[in-house]
């Protein structure tokens, strides 16, 4: 009971002191030259890892970086990545959430080859997302990032109305079996963290300007 009251009091205090401010400083898209591509790709992987999202897919030809999910930081867990806004910090405190980032590098303009009846048959590079090998592409490249927020749910959970200690989990018995079903958890996509997207691109921009 005391723990629940403490959490509620903490929620009101943080809401009153921080309001709805958000760390959304940073660009929504970066435009770089081909000469900066290698450095920008490394910078994107670096800032994602520094924010707790370890890169799992690194496709330099296709210009894609996809990270593993990372648990979002809450008010009572300052050692985890900092939440993008006070509202998100409160949400992360009341329920378990995680974030996943996806960087995409794309040519600003992709020229289409003419459709001719003669000549060498050449098609797109199917292993790359845009059909262009960005390691040899000559032109401007735009950098974007999407950060997805997932929330964890537990099947069969029954919340207590007065305290966390009264929380229970239902046990389901399949109709054709005497064995009880094991409770499971699953993740549900909730929203995008636009503030974190801008912060990550700002980190990439800062590393590029320092070189």
Secondary structure, 3 states (H helix, E strand, C coil): CHHHHHHHHHHHHHHHHHCCCECCCCCCCEEECHHHHHHHHHHHHHHHHHCCCCEEEEECCCCEEEECCEECCCCCCCCCCCCCEHHHHHHHHHCCEEEEEEEEEEECCCCCCCCCCCCCCCCCCCCCCCCCCCCCCCCCEEEEEEEEEEEEEECCEECCCCCHHHCEECCCECCCCCCECCCCEEEEEEEECHHHHHHHHHHHHHHHHCC
